[in-house]
Amino acid sequence: MRNQLSIPVTVLALLALAACGTESGSGSGDGGGSVKTDLPLTGVHWSVDSVTVGGKRSAAPAGAHVEITDKGRAQGNYGCNHFGADVKVDGDTVTVSPAEMTEMACAKGIQGFEDELRAAFSGKLKAKIADGKLTLTTEKGDSIALTSERPAALVGTKWWVNSLLSDGTASSLPAGTDKKAYLTFGKDGSVQGSLGCNTFHSTAKITGTNITFGRLATTRKQCPGPEMNVERELLKVLDGTVTYKLQHRGLSLTAPNGKGLAATAAQK
């Protein structure tokens, strides 16, 4: 398992999904150049469903995704860490150059999946698309199954918290606290969810790129140390006015005190 590292938010921003423009462009590094789009691969958010290696299928954790831009780049998330790589698309062949990635510590199960996905999403891959599904097959016969996914709306989406922000850096949640903290904004100006231990509800006024939270009403349970630590950090974020940013199926909230959170839209 990797050591816990804090990753600058600016690095994560560089690896965020890029918007699409024309059908050709120049990428960075050796993988740059014109991208032929015989298959509709570019400009689509591909959610990773599973990876099959040596005949064994592994289901993907929430948030694993790939997007291939028309500038010769593949960007996304292996399930915990963000990545970026140069690519060439020629007909049904996708050639992926070695990727750069963040180095956040991940839960053991997710770490294993990341290693499999990173190895499979490399080199020459054959692409096949049918009914919104994409299959990428390696020369060894291993494969990645993906599904096209639309952007998530701020309101009405269940947002799973997957990392904490502090003074411009992001760090992964403590082990054992994944898929416990979430929030959902209602059309009536409400917000409700879980802080990782206790549930909460409040008001949330959305204005431009800001959200102003009312006073949170919470339950009063006591939970193991890591869960309570996450809860205390989230309480520092969901207090007063914060700045929010949506990136396809990702959401970040940042408070004036520098505290923040990053979240991923739940799959429907």
Short mmCIF file of the C-alpha atoms (twelve columns), coordinates in Angstrom:
data_MODEL
# 
_entry.id   MODEL 
# 
loop_
_atom_site.group_PDB 
_atom_site.id 
_atom_site.type_symbol 
_atom_site.label_atom_id 
_atom_site.label_alt_id 
_atom_site.label_comp_id 
_atom_site.label_asym_id 
_atom_site.label_seq_id 
_atom_site.Cartn_x 
_atom_site.Cartn_y 
_atom_site.Cartn_z 
_atom_site.pdbx_PDB_model_num 
ATOM 1   C CA . MET A 1   0.000   0.000   0.000   1 
ATOM 2   C CA . ARG A 2   1.268   3.489   -0.784  1 
ATOM 3   C CA . ASN A 3   2.127   5.923   1.957   1 
ATOM 4   C CA . GLN A 4   -0.455  8.613   2.695   1 
ATOM 5   C CA . LEU A 5   0.363   11.725  0.679   1 
ATOM 6   C CA . SER A 6   -1.406  15.046  0.336   1 
ATOM 7   C CA . ILE A 7   -1.965  16.003  -3.280  1 
ATOM 8   C CA . PRO A 8   -2.093  19.671  -4.363  1 
ATOM 9   C CA . VAL A 9   -5.531  20.589  -5.647  1 
ATOM 10  C CA . THR A 10  -3.838  22.213  -8.656  1 
ATOM 11  C CA . VAL A 11  -2.490  18.788  -9.623  1 
ATOM 12  C CA . LEU A 12  -5.963  17.285  -9.368  1 
ATOM 13  C CA . ALA A 13  -7.306  20.128  -11.487 1 
ATOM 14  C CA . LEU A 14  -4.788  19.353  -14.240 1 
ATOM 15  C CA . LEU A 15  -6.063  15.804  -14.287 1 
ATOM 16  C CA . ALA A 16  -9.726  16.811  -14.290 1 
ATOM 17  C CA . LEU A 17  -11.835 15.984  -17.302 1 
ATOM 18  C CA . ALA A 18  -11.279 18.343  -20.251 1 
ATOM 19  C CA . ALA A 19  -14.060 19.690  -22.449 1 
ATOM 20  C CA . CYS A 20  -14.143 18.623  -26.080 1 
ATOM 21  C CA . GLY A 21  -13.727 20.849  -29.130 1 
ATOM 22  C CA . THR A 22  -12.710 19.987  -32.674 1 
ATOM 23  C CA . GLU A 23  -11.944 16.556  -34.047 1 
ATOM 24  C CA . SER A 24  -8.174  17.022  -34.063 1 
ATOM 25  C CA . GLY A 25  -5.491  18.582  -31.896 1 
ATOM 26  C CA . SER A 26  -2.029  18.156  -30.454 1 
ATOM 27  C CA . GLY A 27  -1.491  16.338  -27.186 1 
ATOM 28  C CA . SER A 28  1.527   16.591  -24.929 1 
ATOM 29  C CA . GLY A 29  4.423   14.181  -24.975 1 
ATOM 30  C CA . ASP A 30  4.964   11.381  -27.484 1 
ATOM 31  C CA . GLY A 31  1.284   10.456  -27.583 1 
ATOM 32  C CA . GLY A 32  0.125   13.799  -29.046 1 
ATOM 33  C CA . GLY A 33  -1.202  14.291  -32.547 1 
ATOM 34  C CA . SER A 34  -4.392  14.109  -34.533 1 
ATOM 35  C CA . VAL A 35  -7.072  11.842  -33.186 1 
ATOM 36  C CA . LYS A 36  -9.162  9.878   -35.666 1 
ATOM 37  C CA . THR A 37  -12.671 9.322   -34.352 1 
ATOM 38  C CA . ASP A 38  -13.963 6.371   -36.355 1 
ATOM 39  C CA . LEU A 39  -15.562 5.226   -33.088 1 
ATOM 40  C CA . PRO A 40  -17.330 7.783   -30.858 1 
ATOM 41  C CA . LEU A 41  -14.788 7.534   -28.040 1 
ATOM 42  C CA . THR A 42  -13.927 11.185  -27.412 1 
ATOM 43  C CA . GLY A 43  -15.975 13.622  -25.390 1 
ATOM 44  C CA . VAL A 44  -17.693 10.837  -23.445 1 
ATOM 45  C CA . HIS A 45  -17.441 10.186  -19.713 1 
ATOM 46  C CA . TRP A 46  -16.832 6.429   -19.549 1 
ATOM 47  C CA . SER A 47  -17.600 4.975   -16.122 1 
ATOM 48  C CA . VAL A 48  -15.525 1.832   -15.467 1 
ATOM 49  C CA . ASP A 49  -17.731 -1.149  -14.642 1 
ATOM 50  C CA . SER A 50  -15.115 -3.862  -14.254 1 
ATOM 51  C CA . VAL A 51  -11.705 -5.184  -15.243 1 
ATOM 52  C CA . THR A 52  -11.121 -8.797  -16.295 1 
ATOM 53  C CA . VAL A 53  -7.552  -10.067 -15.907 1 
ATOM 54  C CA . GLY A 54  -6.598  -13.678 -16.573 1 
ATOM 55  C CA . GLY A 55  -10.286 -14.579 -16.770 1 
ATOM 56  C CA . LYS A 56  -11.058 -13.097 -13.321 1 
ATOM 57  C CA . ARG A 57  -13.519 -10.184 -13.241 1 
ATOM 58  C CA . SER A 58  -13.153 -7.414  -10.638 1 
ATOM 59  C CA . ALA A 59  -15.967 -4.894  -10.147 1 
ATOM 60  C CA . ALA A 60  -14.925 -1.240  -10.165 1 
ATOM 61  C CA . PRO A 61  -15.276 1.042   -7.135  1 
ATOM 62  C CA . ALA A 62  -17.492 4.124   -7.496  1 
ATOM 63  C CA . GLY A 63  -15.757 6.987   -9.266  1 
ATOM 64  C CA . ALA A 64  -13.486 4.959   -11.566 1 
ATOM 65  C CA . HIS A 65  -13.747 6.516   -15.021 1 
ATOM 66  C CA . VAL A 66  -11.969 7.440   -18.245 1 
ATOM 67  C CA . GLU A 67  -12.457 10.244  -20.717 1 
ATOM 68  C CA . ILE A 68  -10.544 10.493  -23.980 1 
ATOM 69  C CA . THR A 69  -10.299 14.064  -25.227 1 
ATOM 70  C CA . ASP A 70  -9.918  15.228  -28.811 1 
ATOM 71  C CA . LYS A 71  -6.501  16.622  -27.859 1 
ATOM 72  C CA . GLY A 72  -4.865  13.217  -27.550 1 
ATOM 73  C CA . ARG A 73  -5.298  12.739  -23.797 1 
ATOM 74  C CA . ALA A 74  -6.972  10.164  -21.588 1 
ATOM 75  C CA . GLN A 75  -7.878  11.449  -18.137 1 
ATOM 76  C CA . GLY A 76  -9.806  10.034  -15.244 1 
ATOM 77  C CA . ASN A 77  -9.651  8.108   -12.015 1 
ATOM 78  C CA . TYR A 78  -8.453  4.550   -11.314 1 
ATOM 79  C CA . GLY A 79  -10.860 4.247   -8.378  1 
ATOM 80  C CA . CYS A 80  -8.885  6.304   -5.879  1 
ATOM 81  C CA . ASN A 81  -6.087  8.115   -7.714  1 
ATOM 82  C CA . HIS A 82  -6.451  10.491  -10.648 1 
ATOM 83  C CA . PHE A 83  -4.416  9.886   -13.796 1 
ATOM 84  C CA . GLY A 84  -3.557  11.379  -17.168 1 
ATOM 85  C CA . ALA A 85  -1.937  9.801   -20.234 1 
ATOM 86  C CA . ASP A 86  -1.277  10.559  -23.890 1 
ATOM 87  C CA . VAL A 87  -3.325  8.476   -26.327 1 
ATOM 88  C CA . LYS A 88  -3.737  7.850   -30.032 1 
ATOM 89  C CA . VAL A 89  -7.045  6.697   -31.462 1 
ATOM 90  C CA . ASP A 90  -6.874  5.129   -34.912 1 
ATOM 91  C CA . GLY A 91  -9.984  3.300   -36.065 1 
ATOM 92  C CA . ASP A 92  -10.805 0.791   -33.334 1 
ATOM 93  C CA . THR A 93  -7.284  0.867   -31.848 1 
ATOM 94  C CA . VAL A 94  -6.488  2.983   -28.777 1 
ATOM 95  C CA . THR A 95  -2.791  3.281   -27.883 1 
ATOM 96  C CA . VAL A 96  -2.200  4.504   -24.332 1 
ATOM 97  C CA . SER A 97  1.207   5.852   -23.266 1 
ATOM 98  C CA . PRO A 98  2.540   5.433   -19.696 1 
ATOM 99  C CA . ALA A 99  0.370   7.477   -17.315 1 
ATOM 100 C CA . GLU A 100 1.149   9.970   -14.602 1 
ATOM 101 C CA . MET A 101 -0.991  9.731   -11.485 1 
ATOM 102 C CA . THR A 102 -1.545  11.084  -7.998  1 
ATOM 103 C CA . GLU A 103 -0.345  8.993   -5.061  1 
ATOM 104 C CA . MET A 104 -3.046  9.020   -2.419  1 
ATOM 105 C CA . ALA A 105 -3.204  6.012   -0.123  1 
ATOM 106 C CA . CYS A 106 -6.142  3.751   -0.940  1 
ATOM 107 C CA . ALA A 107 -8.065  1.035   0.848   1 
ATOM 108 C CA . LYS A 108 -6.597  -2.430  0.241   1 
ATOM 109 C CA . GLY A 109 -9.414  -3.625  -2.019  1 
ATOM 110 C CA . ILE A 110 -9.360  -0.455  -4.101  1 
ATOM 111 C CA . GLN A 111 -5.566  -0.580  -4.340  1 
ATOM 112 C CA . GLY A 112 -5.743  -4.008  -5.960  1 
ATOM 113 C CA . PHE A 113 -8.321  -2.832  -8.476  1 
ATOM 114 C CA . GLU A 114 -6.247  0.263   -9.290  1 
ATOM 115 C CA . ASP A 115 -3.226  -1.902  -10.069 1 
ATOM 116 C CA . GLU A 116 -5.281  -4.078  -12.423 1 
ATOM 117 C CA . LEU A 117 -6.911  -1.136  -14.197 1 
ATOM 118 C CA . ARG A 118 -3.630  0.751   -14.563 1 
ATOM 119 C CA . ALA A 119 -1.970  -2.306  -16.116 1 
ATOM 120 C CA . ALA A 120 -4.900  -3.037  -18.442 1 
ATOM 121 C CA . PHE A 121 -5.342  0.579   -19.574 1 
ATOM 122 C CA . SER A 122 -1.925  0.732   -21.219 1 
ATOM 123 C CA . GLY A 123 -0.402  -0.040  -24.604 1 
ATOM 124 C CA . LYS A 124 -2.501  -1.058  -27.603 1 
ATOM 125 C CA . LEU A 125 -6.164  -1.744  -26.909 1 
ATOM 126 C CA . LYS A 126 -8.960  -2.806  -29.224 1 
ATOM 127 C CA . ALA A 127 -12.178 -0.852  -28.718 1 
ATOM 128 C CA . LYS A 128 -15.728 -2.066  -29.267 1 
ATOM 129 C CA . ILE A 129 -18.862 0.008   -28.645 1 
ATOM 130 C CA . ALA A 130 -22.427 -1.304  -28.444 1 
ATOM 131 C CA . ASP A 131 -25.518 0.238   -26.801 1 
ATOM 132 C CA . GLY A 132 -23.552 2.802   -24.800 1 
ATOM 133 C CA . LYS A 133 -21.086 0.174   -23.587 1 
ATOM 134 C CA . LEU A 134 -17.365 0.245   -24.368 1 
ATOM 135 C CA . THR A 135 -15.029 -2.728  -24.130 1 
ATOM 136 C CA . LEU A 136 -11.259 -2.236  -24.325 1 
ATOM 137 C CA . THR A 137 -9.269  -5.434  -24.864 1 
ATOM 138 C CA . THR A 138 -5.512  -5.773  -24.392 1 
ATOM 139 C CA . GLU A 139 -3.196  -7.803  -26.614 1 
ATOM 140 C CA . LYS A 140 -3.105  -10.420 -23.810 1 
ATOM 141 C CA . GLY A 141 -6.883  -10.757 -23.850 1 
ATOM 142 C CA . ASP A 142 -7.590  -8.870  -20.618 1 
ATOM 143 C CA . SER A 143 -10.439 -6.365  -20.847 1 
ATOM 144 C CA . ILE A 144 -12.022 -3.256  -19.352 1 
ATOM 145 C CA . ALA A 145 -15.818 -2.815  -19.417 1 
ATOM 146 C CA . LEU A 146 -17.114 0.766   -19.392 1 
ATOM 147 C CA . THR A 147 -20.475 2.549   -19.718 1 
ATOM 148 C CA . SER A 148 -21.133 6.057   -21.050 1 
ATOM 149 C CA . GLU A 149 -22.478 8.315   -18.327 1 
ATOM 150 C CA . ARG A 150 -24.094 11.751  -18.369 1 
ATOM 151 C CA . PRO A 151 -22.990 14.600  -16.082 1 
ATOM 152 C CA . ALA A 152 -24.562 14.694  -12.623 1 
ATOM 153 C CA . ALA A 153 -26.699 17.628  -11.476 1 
ATOM 154 C CA . LEU A 154 -25.854 19.352  -8.201  1 
ATOM 155 C CA . VAL A 155 -29.443 19.071  -6.966  1 
ATOM 156 C CA . GLY A 156 -31.017 15.636  -6.577  1 
ATOM 157 C CA . THR A 157 -27.755 13.682  -6.750  1 
ATOM 158 C CA . LYS A 158 -26.372 11.632  -3.862  1 
ATOM 159 C CA . TRP A 159 -22.771 12.821  -3.427  1 
ATOM 160 C CA . TRP A 160 -20.414 10.376  -1.700  1 
ATOM 161 C CA . VAL A 161 -17.541 12.156  0.071   1 
ATOM 162 C CA . ASN A 162 -14.242 10.590  -1.035  1 
ATOM 163 C CA . SER A 163 -11.553 13.013  0.174   1 
ATOM 164 C CA . LEU A 164 -10.959 16.012  2.416   1 
ATOM 165 C CA . LEU A 165 -9.408  19.329  1.403   1 
ATOM 166 C CA . SER A 166 -7.287  21.546  3.619   1 
ATOM 167 C CA . ASP A 167 -5.441  24.719  2.619   1 
ATOM 168 C CA . GLY A 168 -5.135  23.740  -1.024  1 
ATOM 169 C CA . THR A 169 -4.339  20.050  -0.605  1 
ATOM 170 C CA . ALA A 170 -6.489  16.918  -0.797  1 
ATOM 171 C CA . SER A 171 -6.121  13.720  1.213   1 
ATOM 172 C CA . SER A 172 -8.003  10.441  1.114   1 
ATOM 173 C CA . LEU A 173 -10.406 9.425   3.869   1 
ATOM 174 C CA . PRO A 174 -9.145  7.216   6.723   1 
ATOM 175 C CA . ALA A 175 -9.396  3.483   6.168   1 
ATOM 176 C CA . GLY A 176 -12.825 2.091   6.967   1 
ATOM 177 C CA . THR A 177 -14.724 5.340   6.387   1 
ATOM 178 C CA . ASP A 178 -15.410 4.979   2.650   1 
ATOM 179 C CA . LYS A 179 -19.048 5.165   1.536   1 
ATOM 180 C CA . LYS A 180 -20.254 6.500   4.884   1 
ATOM 181 C CA . ALA A 181 -20.414 10.269  4.399   1 
ATOM 182 C CA . TYR A 182 -22.680 11.773  1.748   1 
ATOM 183 C CA . LEU A 183 -24.964 14.723  1.051   1 
ATOM 184 C CA . THR A 184 -27.962 15.364  -1.193  1 
ATOM 185 C CA . PHE A 185 -29.352 18.772  -2.135  1 
ATOM 186 C CA . GLY A 186 -33.120 19.001  -2.539  1 
ATOM 187 C CA . LYS A 187 -35.110 21.134  -4.975  1 
ATOM 188 C CA . ASP A 188 -36.790 22.774  -1.975  1 
ATOM 189 C CA . GLY A 189 -33.504 24.310  -0.768  1 
ATOM 190 C CA . SER A 190 -32.762 21.570  1.741   1 
ATOM 191 C CA . VAL A 191 -29.694 19.402  2.244   1 
ATOM 192 C CA . GLN A 192 -29.493 16.102  4.093   1 
ATOM 193 C CA . GLY A 193 -27.063 13.235  4.419   1 
ATOM 194 C CA . SER A 194 -24.499 11.630  6.696   1 
ATOM 195 C CA . LEU A 195 -21.339 13.054  8.250   1 
ATOM 196 C CA . GLY A 196 -19.798 9.595   8.386   1 
ATOM 197 C CA . CYS A 197 -21.403 8.723   11.711  1 
ATOM 198 C CA . ASN A 198 -24.399 10.952  12.372  1 
ATOM 199 C CA . THR A 199 -27.088 11.913  9.892   1 
ATOM 200 C CA . PHE A 200 -27.962 15.572  9.364   1 
ATOM 201 C CA . HIS A 201 -30.340 17.947  7.647   1 
ATOM 202 C CA . SER A 202 -30.319 21.678  7.028   1 
ATOM 203 C CA . THR A 203 -31.006 24.365  4.443   1 
ATOM 204 C CA . ALA A 204 -28.749 25.114  1.477   1 
ATOM 205 C CA . LYS A 205 -29.147 28.315  -0.541  1 
ATOM 206 C CA . ILE A 206 -27.416 28.015  -3.929  1 
ATOM 207 C CA . THR A 207 -26.356 31.326  -5.490  1 
ATOM 208 C CA . GLY A 208 -23.976 31.371  -8.453  1 
ATOM 209 C CA . THR A 209 -20.958 29.296  -7.406  1 
ATOM 210 C CA . ASN A 210 -21.730 29.596  -3.692  1 
ATOM 211 C CA . ILE A 211 -23.803 27.493  -1.289  1 
ATOM 212 C CA . THR A 212 -24.869 28.926  2.068   1 
ATOM 213 C CA . PHE A 213 -25.676 26.273  4.670   1 
ATOM 214 C CA . GLY A 214 -28.037 26.890  7.560   1 
ATOM 215 C CA . ARG A 215 -27.391 25.453  11.008  1 
ATOM 216 C CA . LEU A 216 -27.081 21.662  10.801  1 
ATOM 217 C CA . ALA A 217 -29.388 19.472  12.868  1 
ATOM 218 C CA . THR A 218 -27.702 16.115  13.574  1 
ATOM 219 C CA . THR A 219 -28.216 12.897  15.472  1 
ATOM 220 C CA . ARG A 220 -25.967 12.294  18.489  1 
ATOM 221 C CA . LYS A 221 -24.421 8.865   18.029  1 
ATOM 222 C CA . GLN A 222 -20.853 8.053   19.044  1 
ATOM 223 C CA . CYS A 223 -18.809 6.111   16.490  1 
ATOM 224 C CA . PRO A 224 -15.230 4.764   16.197  1 
ATOM 225 C CA . GLY A 225 -12.430 7.328   16.149  1 
ATOM 226 C CA . PRO A 226 -11.824 7.566   12.366  1 
ATOM 227 C CA . GLU A 227 -15.510 8.148   11.647  1 
ATOM 228 C CA . MET A 228 -15.744 10.879  14.263  1 
ATOM 229 C CA . ASN A 229 -12.588 12.504  12.866  1 
ATOM 230 C CA . VAL A 230 -14.171 12.658  9.415   1 
ATOM 231 C CA . GLU A 231 -17.353 14.052  10.933  1 
ATOM 232 C CA . ARG A 232 -15.504 16.834  12.731  1 
ATOM 233 C CA . GLU A 233 -13.756 17.834  9.500   1 
ATOM 234 C CA . LEU A 234 -17.009 17.867  7.534   1 
ATOM 235 C CA . LEU A 235 -18.671 20.044  10.159  1 
ATOM 236 C CA . LYS A 236 -15.961 22.633  9.493   1 
ATOM 237 C CA . VAL A 237 -16.943 22.621  5.808   1 
ATOM 238 C CA . LEU A 238 -20.731 22.611  6.037   1 
ATOM 239 C CA . ASP A 239 -20.830 25.837  8.025   1 
ATOM 240 C CA . GLY A 240 -21.912 29.099  6.429   1 
ATOM 241 C CA . THR A 241 -21.017 29.925  2.821   1 
ATOM 242 C CA . VAL A 242 -18.770 27.704  0.695   1 
ATOM 243 C CA . THR A 243 -17.668 27.742  -2.930  1 
ATOM 244 C CA . TYR A 244 -18.678 24.747  -5.019  1 
ATOM 245 C CA . LYS A 245 -17.337 23.354  -8.279  1 
ATOM 246 C CA . LEU A 246 -18.909 20.673  -10.477 1 
ATOM 247 C CA . GLN A 247 -16.795 18.553  -12.821 1 
ATOM 248 C CA . HIS A 248 -19.016 16.080  -14.651 1 
ATOM 249 C CA . ARG A 249 -19.711 13.606  -11.816 1 
ATOM 250 C CA . GLY A 250 -17.417 15.206  -9.267  1 
ATOM 251 C CA . LEU A 251 -18.192 17.923  -6.715  1 
ATOM 252 C CA . SER A 252 -15.913 19.969  -4.473  1 
ATOM 253 C CA . LEU A 253 -16.900 22.329  -1.662  1 
ATOM 254 C CA . THR A 254 -14.385 24.785  -0.192  1 
ATOM 255 C CA . ALA A 255 -15.012 26.975  2.852   1 
ATOM 256 C CA . PRO A 256 -13.290 30.335  3.516   1 
ATOM 257 C CA . ASN A 257 -11.220 28.654  6.248   1 
ATOM 258 C CA . GLY A 258 -9.578  26.454  3.598   1 
ATOM 259 C CA . LYS A 259 -11.409 23.322  4.685   1 
ATOM 260 C CA . GLY A 260 -13.244 21.402  1.994   1 
ATOM 261 C CA . LEU A 261 -14.436 18.116  0.602   1 
ATOM 262 C CA . ALA A 262 -14.478 16.284  -2.711  1 
ATOM 263 C CA . ALA A 263 -17.333 13.966  -3.611  1 
ATOM 264 C CA . THR A 264 -18.423 11.631  -6.397  1 
ATOM 265 C CA . ALA A 265 -21.944 11.177  -7.731  1 
ATOM 266 C CA . ALA A 266 -23.529 7.873   -6.771  1 
ATOM 267 C CA . GLN A 267 -24.200 5.565   -9.680  1 
ATOM 268 C CA . LYS A 268 -27.876 5.064   -10.443 1 
# 
